[in-house]
């Protein structure tokens, strides 16, 4: 009990009938019935209906109050009439008869209503985020986030992990994105980098003799926004473990995710052990390294079939001759779909994906054998159609769509088409969470911009086969002890068993074009530490924001972040980023870049 309240707005029930109480909160709704005025009073915990009679001397004063005014109400708890009971809220059997009130916080005209879940422009929502956060759904999302983080902390401690905080001001490190840089006043001309992840520090924690580390770590990356990625900063469950192999990491985090997702969702989790899918198989079957396993559709490579001399579909053959691929996407039980179903998919491929189109064949039974129907079936003999059907698993009544382009674009279109067809045919098991591990990532890849070898995943990962693989294998054939955990098509985390041997590290970086002195310049502190006895160790770092996003059932990550930036990495509420006074720039030995007209 305080000066402002004896109870919260979700506490009162019939056991409090007749009690004199004090409530404080925001006016959520008002309903004027002439002789009676009803007010829904809201606080962080819930709603209480309050009522005042027209004969009360303060009736007109309280009637004038705009929504979202913060008030203190004193009154008596009374039982609602049977016809006004609302069992959808915890206080739905009572109401408070108002005796007195006090304005605690006046309000201006609202730029957006709070009691409604109506959609508003993101610009308005982010500028007035403090109002947006009062809305029930997003308010609950933020509370859910807090509870999830608290639970994770508790479970990590039960598993024997210790929480440490690593530095925010540090040096630049190649993590796959641009750094945010902070100029040093005491060291003119030099800069700190905000950590993209606590990568080197958490490895050094293992070198220091600690066995299991975790941190709800802020990470900073100067990258573009997406629906599942917030620009600027995000939080991850940062973890490092000593004396572990890949399977040891999997065992710990399967247990953790099962507990978290079971506690905070009613959706079913089918697997106690998450399936492991190699990177290559994932790309072949799903066209992506973050497959949604709730969708049963499997892609198939039909390049060889369309290359057959007996196939006369020249549009595909020309692309294949230039190194292209043909990928098949099955669509079950669509034979009775109208022509518009097929045309719409073809138009989507052209307009939304920038592709030439999405060809297709439907299959029907013809005296015990499959016969192809559709625009391109006439170019394909029956034995090839039969081969395609067997590879793709299609049967009579099904269709097979085709994505044909260079390998990257063919799989990109096929993956998106798989998702769209699965949604349109209601094949997605929306009441389930389906996890998987993606393993055996390639260590290196060709950088499309430079056309040179580069790390494909994490540069600090141990190559499978160690130094021997680095010395003897084609770099593009070397796999790393690298892994992702994926749920419902969302990548929740990346991780790896670490390269803790300096000799192997130097060789891996050499293949990627770094000289030994480059490695020492960027990572000299860690390499030096590794020469003083370092245990084998591995990591994983699930994204807190994405976990909450899945459990809250929202598609936009800004719905579960307290104060997110917009798509242009701007904080509209606090006006950041902002200009800095010349004096401050001078202190930092920085020159202001002024564009000429």
URDALIN-V85641 format. One record per pair of residues at least 24 apart in sequence whose ideal C-beta (glycine too) atoms are under 10 Angstrom apart, sorted by the first residue. I is the first residue (numbers start at 1). GAP is how many residues later the second one is. Records with the same first field share a line. If there is no record, write none. Layout:
I=GAP / GAP
This chain:
3=69
4=66 / 68 / 98 / 100
5=38 / 67 / 68 / 69
6=68
7=36 / 38 / 41 / 70 / 84 / 89
8=35 / 36 / 37 / 38 / 40 / 83
9=31 / 32 / 33 / 34 / 35 / 36 / 37 / 38 / 39 / 40 / 41 / 64 / 80 / 81 / 82 / 87
10=32 / 33 / 34 / 35 / 36 / 37 / 38 / 79 / 80 / 81
11=34 / 35 / 37 / 79 / 80
12=34 / 36 / 37 / 65 / 78 / 79 / 81 / 82 / 83 / 84
13=64 / 77 / 78 / 79 / 80 / 81
14=63 / 65 / 66 / 79 / 80
15=62 / 79
16=60 / 61 / 62 / 75 / 78 / 80
17=59 / 60 / 61 / 62 / 76 / 77
18=58 / 59 / 60 / 61
19=56 / 57 / 58 / 59 / 75 / 77
20=54 / 55 / 56 / 57 / 79
21=27 / 52 / 53 / 54 / 55 / 56 / 75
22=50 / 51 / 52 / 53 / 74 / 78 / 80
23=25 / 27 / 48 / 49 / 50 / 51 / 52 / 73 / 75 / 78
24=46 / 47 / 48 / 49 / 50 / 78 / 80 / 81
25=25 / 44 / 45 / 46 / 47 / 48 / 79
26=41 / 42 / 43 / 44 / 45 / 78 / 79 / 81 / 88 / 89 / 108
27=35 / 38 / 39 / 40 / 41 / 42 / 43 / 44 / 46 / 74 / 80 / 87 / 88
28=39 / 40 / 86 / 87 / 106 / 108
29=38 / 84 / 85 / 86 / 87
30=32 / 33 / 35 / 36 / 37 / 85
32=31
35=24
37=25 / 26 / 28 / 61
38=46 / 57
39=24 / 26 / 28 / 30 / 32 / 34 / 56 / 57 / 59 / 62
40=27 / 49 / 51 / 55 / 75
41=29 / 30 / 31 / 32 / 50 / 55 / 57 / 60
42=26 / 72 / 73 / 92 / 94 / 97
43=27
44=90 / 95 / 99
45=45 / 98
46=43 / 44 / 45 / 90
47=39 / 41 / 42 / 43 / 44 / 45 / 68 / 89
48=25 / 27 / 29 / 41 / 42 / 43 / 44 / 46 / 47 / 48
49=31 / 35 / 37 / 40 / 42 / 43 / 45 / 46 / 47
50=25 / 45 / 46 / 47 / 48 / 51
51=24 / 27 / 29 / 33 / 44 / 45 / 46 / 47
52=44 / 45 / 46 / 47 / 49
53=44 / 45
56=41 / 42 / 43 / 44
57=43
58=40 / 41 / 42 / 43
59=39
61=40 / 42
62=36 / 38 / 39 / 41
65=36 / 38 / 41 / 42
66=40 / 41 / 42 / 43 / 44
67=40 / 42 / 43 / 46 / 47 / 48
68=37 / 38 / 39 / 40 / 41 / 42 / 45 / 46 / 47 / 63 / 66
69=32 / 34 / 35 / 36 / 37 / 38
70=32 / 33 / 34 / 35 / 36 / 37
71=27 / 30 / 31 / 32 / 33 / 34 / 35
72=28 / 29 / 30 / 31 / 32 / 33
73=24 / 25 / 26 / 27 / 28 / 29
74=24 / 25 / 26 / 27 / 28
75=24 / 25 / 26
107=24
114=25
122=434 / 436 / 442 / 444 / 445 / 450
123=443 / 447 / 449
124=448
125=433 / 434 / 439 / 441 / 447 / 448
126=432 / 437 / 438 / 439 / 440 / 444 / 445 / 446 / 447
127=439 / 444 / 445 / 446 / 447 / 448
128=444 / 445
129=429 / 432 / 433 / 434 / 435 / 442 / 443 / 444 / 445
130=433 / 443
132=426 / 427 / 431 / 441
133=429 / 430
137=415 / 417 / 422
138=414 / 416 / 420 / 421 / 422 / 423 / 424
140=412
141=407 / 408 / 410 / 411 / 412 / 413 / 418 / 419 / 420 / 421
142=406 / 410 / 417 / 418 / 419 / 420
144=120 / 404 / 407 / 408 / 416
145=90 / 399 / 400 / 402 / 403 / 404 / 406 / 407 / 415 / 416 / 417
146=402 / 416
147=116 / 117 / 401 / 404
148=112 / 113 / 115 / 116 / 396 / 399 / 400 / 403 / 404 / 412
149=67 / 86 / 88 / 395 / 398 / 399
150=66
151=105 / 108 / 109 / 112 / 113
152=62 / 64 / 85 / 104 / 107 / 108 / 390 / 392 / 395
153=61 / 62 / 63 / 84
154=105
155=59 / 100 / 101 / 104 / 105 / 108
156=56 / 57 / 58 / 59 / 60 / 81 / 83 / 96 / 100
157=57
158=98 / 101
159=53 / 55 / 80 / 82 / 93 / 94 / 96 / 97
160=51 / 52 / 81 / 92
161=49 / 50 / 51 / 52 / 53 / 54 / 76 / 78 / 79 / 80 / 91
162=43 / 48 / 49 / 50 / 51 / 52 / 53
163=50 / 51 / 52 / 53 / 54 / 75
164=34 / 37 / 38 / 41 / 44 / 46 / 49 / 50 / 51 / 53 / 74 / 76
165=33 / 36 / 50 / 51 / 52 / 53
166=29 / 31 / 32 / 33 / 34 / 35 / 36 / 38 / 39 / 47 / 49 / 51 / 52 / 72
167=25 / 27 / 28 / 31 / 34
168=24 / 25 / 26 / 27 / 30 / 49 / 50 / 52
169=24 / 25 / 26
170=24 / 25 / 26 / 28 / 29 / 30 / 31
171=24 / 29 / 350 / 351 / 352 / 353 / 354
172=24 / 350
173=24 / 26 / 27 / 286 / 287 / 349 / 350 / 353
174=25 / 280 / 281 / 284 / 285 / 286 / 335 / 338 / 340 / 348 / 349
175=24 / 44 / 46 / 283 / 284 / 285
176=45 / 47 / 278 / 279 / 280 / 281 / 282 / 283 / 318
177=42 / 43 / 44 / 45 / 46 / 47
178=42 / 43 / 44 / 45
179=41 / 42 / 43
180=40 / 41 / 42 / 52 / 53 / 389
181=41
182=38 / 406
183=401 / 402 / 404 / 405 / 406 / 407
184=404 / 405
185=399 / 402 / 403 / 404 / 405
187=402
188=399 / 400 / 401 / 402
189=399 / 400 / 401
190=399
191=397
193=27
194=24 / 25 / 26 / 27 / 28 / 38 / 39
195=24 / 25 / 26 / 43
196=24 / 25 / 26 / 27
197=24 / 39 / 41 / 261 / 297 / 342 / 344
198=38 / 40 / 42 / 341 / 343
199=39 / 41 / 259 / 260 / 261 / 299 / 324 / 327 / 340 / 342
200=260 / 322 / 323 / 325 / 326 / 327 / 329
201=37 / 39 / 324 / 325
202=36 / 37 / 38 / 39 / 296 / 335 / 337 / 339
203=37 / 257 / 295 / 296 / 297 / 320 / 323 / 326 / 327 / 331 / 334 / 335 / 336
204=36 / 321 / 322 / 325 / 326 / 330
205=35 / 37 / 332
206=34 / 35 / 36 / 37 / 38 / 292 / 294 / 323 / 328 / 329 / 330 / 331 / 332 / 333
207=35 / 293 / 319 / 321 / 322 / 323 / 325 / 326 / 327 / 328 / 330
208=321 / 326
209=33 / 324 / 326
210=30 / 32
211=29 / 30 / 31 / 32 / 33 / 324 / 326
212=27 / 28 / 29 / 30 / 31 / 32 / 40
213=25 / 26 / 27 / 28 / 29 / 324 / 326
214=24 / 25 / 26 / 27 / 326 / 327
215=24 / 25 / 326
216=328
217=324 / 327
218=326
219=322 / 324 / 325
222=347
223=346
224=343 / 344 / 345
225=332 / 333 / 339 / 340 / 341 / 342 / 343 / 344
226=330 / 331 / 341
227=322 / 327 / 328 / 329 / 330 / 331 / 332
228=62 / 261 / 262 / 263 / 315 / 317 / 318 / 321 / 322 / 327 / 328 / 329
229=314 / 316 / 317 / 328
230=313 / 315 / 316 / 326 / 327 / 328 / 330 / 331 / 334 / 335 / 339
231=333 / 334 / 335 / 336 / 337 / 338 / 339
232=332 / 333 / 337 / 338 / 339 / 344 / 345
233=312 / 328 / 331 / 332 / 336
234=309 / 310 / 311 / 312 / 323 / 327 / 330
235=308 / 309 / 310 / 312 / 313 / 326
236=256 / 257 / 258 / 304 / 305 / 306 / 307 / 308 / 309 / 310 / 311
237=255 / 256 / 303 / 304 / 305 / 306 / 307 / 310
238=301 / 302 / 303 / 304 / 306
239=254 / 256 / 299 / 300 / 301 / 302 / 303
240=255 / 258 / 297 / 298 / 299 / 300 / 301
241=254 / 256 / 257 / 294 / 295 / 296 / 297 / 298 / 299
242=256 / 258 / 292 / 293 / 294 / 295 / 296
243=292 / 293 / 294 / 295
244=253 / 254 / 291 / 292 / 293 / 294 / 295
245=236 / 252 / 291 / 293
246=30 / 191 / 193 / 194 / 216 / 218 / 235 / 236 / 237 / 249 / 250 / 251 / 292
247=29
248=249 / 290
249=188 / 232 / 234 / 236 / 246 / 247 / 248 / 289 / 290 / 291
250=24 / 26 / 187 / 189 / 233 / 235 / 245 / 290
252=288
253=182 / 184 / 230 / 232 / 239 / 240 / 242 / 287 / 289
254=181 / 183 / 231
256=284 / 286
257=176 / 178 / 228 / 230 / 235 / 236 / 285 / 290
258=175 / 177
260=282 / 287 / 291
261=172 / 174 / 226 / 286 / 289 / 290
262=171
263=288
264=283 / 284 / 286 / 287 / 288
265=166 / 168 / 285 / 286 / 287 / 288
266=165
267=162 / 163 / 164 / 165 / 166 / 167 / 221 / 283 / 284 / 286
268=161 / 163 / 164 / 165 / 166
269=163 / 164 / 165 / 166 / 218
270=24 / 159 / 162 / 163 / 164 / 165
271=161 / 162 / 163 / 164 / 165
273=162 / 164
274=160 / 161 / 162 / 163 / 211 / 212 / 213
275=159 / 160 / 161 / 162
276=160 / 161 / 162 / 163 / 164 / 207
277=159 / 160 / 161 / 162 / 163 / 207 / 209
278=159 / 160 / 161 / 162 / 163 / 201
279=159 / 160 / 161 / 162 / 163 / 177 / 178 / 200 / 201 / 203 / 204 / 205
280=160 / 161 / 162 / 199
281=157 / 158 / 159
282=154 / 156 / 157 / 158 / 159 / 202 / 204
283=124 / 125 / 128 / 132 / 155
284=43 / 127
285=133
286=125 / 128 / 129 / 132 / 133 / 200 / 203
287=40 / 42 / 116 / 121 / 123 / 124 / 125 / 126 / 127 / 128 / 129 / 130 / 131 / 132
288=123 / 124 / 126 / 127 / 128 / 130 / 131 / 150 / 198 / 201 / 203
289=126 / 149 / 152 / 168 / 195 / 197 / 202
290=125 / 146 / 148 / 194 / 195 / 196 / 197 / 198 / 199 / 200 / 201 / 202
291=124 / 127 / 128 / 143 / 145 / 147 / 195 / 197 / 198
292=123 / 126 / 127 / 130 / 136 / 137 / 142 / 144 / 194 / 195 / 196 / 197 / 198
293=136 / 139 / 140 / 141 / 142 / 143 / 193 / 194 / 195 / 196
294=128 / 133 / 134 / 135 / 136 / 137 / 138 / 139 / 140 / 193 / 194 / 195
295=123 / 124 / 126 / 127 / 128 / 130 / 132 / 133 / 134 / 139 / 193 / 194
296=34 / 36 / 97 / 122 / 126 / 129 / 131 / 132 / 133
297=32 / 33 / 34 / 35 / 95 / 96 / 117 / 120 / 121 / 122 / 124 / 125 / 128 / 130 / 131
298=30 / 31 / 32 / 94 / 95 / 120
299=28 / 29 / 30 / 31 / 93 / 104 / 111 / 112 / 115 / 116 / 118 / 119
300=26 / 27 / 28 / 29 / 30 / 88 / 89 / 90 / 91 / 92 / 93 / 94 / 100 / 114
301=24 / 25 / 26 / 27 / 90 / 91 / 106 / 109 / 110 / 113
302=24 / 25 / 26 / 82 / 85 / 86 / 89 / 90 / 98 / 100 / 101 / 102
303=24 / 25 / 101 / 104 / 107
304=80 / 83 / 84 / 87
305=75 / 78 / 79 / 80 / 81 / 82 / 83 / 86 / 87
306=70 / 73 / 74 / 78 / 82 / 96 / 98
308=72 / 73 / 75 / 76 / 79
310=69 / 70 / 71 / 73 / 74
311=65 / 68 / 69 / 70 / 73 / 74
312=64 / 66 / 67 / 68 / 69
313=46 / 62 / 63 / 64 / 65 / 66 / 67 / 89 / 91
314=65
315=41 / 42 / 44 / 61 / 64 / 89
316=43 / 60 / 63 / 64 / 86 / 88 / 89
317=62 / 87
318=86
319=37 / 85 / 86 / 87 / 91
320=84
322=83 / 84
323=83 / 84
324=80 / 81 / 82 / 83 / 85 / 86
325=78 / 79 / 80 / 81 / 82 / 83 / 84 / 85 / 86 / 89
326=33 / 62 / 76 / 77 / 78 / 79 / 84 / 88
327=65 / 74 / 75 / 76 / 77 / 78 / 80 / 83 / 84 / 85 / 86 / 87 / 88 / 90 / 91
328=32 / 33 / 60 / 61 / 63 / 64 / 65 / 66 / 72 / 73 / 74 / 75 / 86
329=29 / 31 / 63 / 70 / 71 / 72 / 73 / 74 / 84 / 85 / 86 / 87 / 88 / 89 / 90 / 91 / 92 / 93
330=33 / 59 / 62 / 63 / 64 / 65 / 68 / 69 / 70 / 71 / 88 / 91
331=29 / 31 / 63 / 67 / 68 / 69 / 70 / 86 / 87 / 90 / 91 / 93 / 94 / 96
332=61 / 62 / 63 / 65 / 66 / 67 / 89 / 93 / 95
333=62 / 63 / 64 / 65 / 66 / 92 / 94
334=26 / 28 / 63 / 64 / 65 / 67 / 87 / 90 / 91
335=27 / 28 / 29 / 38 / 61 / 62 / 63 / 64
336=61
337=25 / 62 / 87 / 88
341=58 / 80 / 83 / 84
342=32 / 33 / 57 / 59
344=76 / 80
345=54 / 56 / 72 / 75 / 76 / 79
346=29 / 55
348=68 / 69 / 72
349=52 / 54 / 64 / 67 / 68 / 71
352=61 / 64 / 68
353=50 / 52 / 56 / 59 / 60 / 63 / 64 / 67
354=51 / 55 / 58 / 59
355=48 / 49 / 50 / 54 / 55 / 57 / 58 / 61 / 62
356=47 / 48 / 49 / 57
357=44 / 45 / 46 / 47 / 56
358=43 / 44 / 45 / 46 / 55 / 56 / 59 / 62 / 63
359=41 / 42 / 43 / 44 / 45
360=39 / 40 / 41 / 42
361=24 / 27 / 28 / 33 / 37 / 38 / 39 / 40 / 41
362=32 / 34 / 35 / 36 / 37 / 38
363=25 / 26 / 29 / 31 / 32 / 33 / 34 / 35 / 36 / 37
364=32 / 33 / 34
365=30 / 31 / 32
366=30
368=28
369=27
370=24 / 25 / 26 / 28
371=25
372=27 / 28
373=26
374=25 / 26 / 27
376=26
408=40
415=74
419=70
428=60 / 61
429=59
430=58 / 123
432=56
433=54 / 55 / 117 / 118
434=52 / 53 / 54 / 55
435=50 / 51 / 52 / 53 / 57
436=48 / 49 / 50 / 51
437=46 / 47 / 48 / 49 / 56 / 58
438=44 / 45 / 46 / 47 / 48 / 53 / 56
439=40 / 41 / 42 / 43 / 44 / 45
440=24 / 39 / 40 / 41 / 42 / 43
441=38 / 39 / 40 / 41 / 42 / 43 / 53 / 55
442=33 / 34 / 35 / 36 / 37 / 38 / 40
443=26 / 27 / 30 / 32 / 33 / 34 / 35 / 36 / 37 / 38 / 39 / 56 / 65 / 68 / 69
444=26 / 30 / 31 / 32 / 33 / 34 / 35 / 36 / 64 / 67 / 68
445=30 / 31 / 67
446=29 / 30
447=65 / 66
450=63
452=60 / 61
453=58 / 59 / 60
454=57 / 58 / 59
455=25 / 27 / 53 / 54 / 56 / 57 / 58 / 59
456=24 / 26 / 56
457=25 / 26 / 27 / 37 / 38 / 39
458=24 / 36 / 37 / 38 / 40 / 41 / 81
459=37 / 40 / 46 / 49 / 50 / 53 / 55 / 60 / 63 / 64
460=36 / 37 / 38 / 39 / 40 / 45 / 48 / 49 / 63 / 66 / 79
461=33 / 34 / 35 / 36 / 37 / 38 / 47 / 77 / 78
462=34 / 35 / 36 / 37 / 38 / 39 / 42 / 43 / 46 / 74 / 75 / 76
463=34 / 36 / 41 / 42 / 44 / 45 / 48
464=33
466=33 / 35 / 37 / 38 / 41
467=34 / 36 / 37 / 38 / 39 / 40 / 41
468=36
469=35 / 38 / 39
470=33 / 34 / 36 / 37 / 38 / 40 / 41
471=36 / 40
475=33 / 36 / 37
478=30 / 33
480=28
481=57
483=55 / 57
484=56
485=55 / 57
487=55 / 59 / 60 / 63
488=62
489=61
490=53 / 56 / 57 / 59 / 60
491=51 / 52 / 55
492=48 / 49 / 50 / 51 / 52 / 54 / 55 / 57 / 58
493=46 / 47 / 48 / 49 / 50 / 53 / 54
494=45 / 46 / 47 / 48 / 49
495=43 / 44 / 45 / 46 / 47
496=42 / 43 / 44 / 45
497=39 / 40 / 41 / 42
498=32 / 36 / 37 / 38 / 39 / 40 / 41
499=31
500=26 / 29 / 30 / 34 / 35 / 36 / 37 / 38
501=29 / 33 / 35
502=24 / 25 / 26 / 27 / 28 / 29 / 32
503=27
505=25
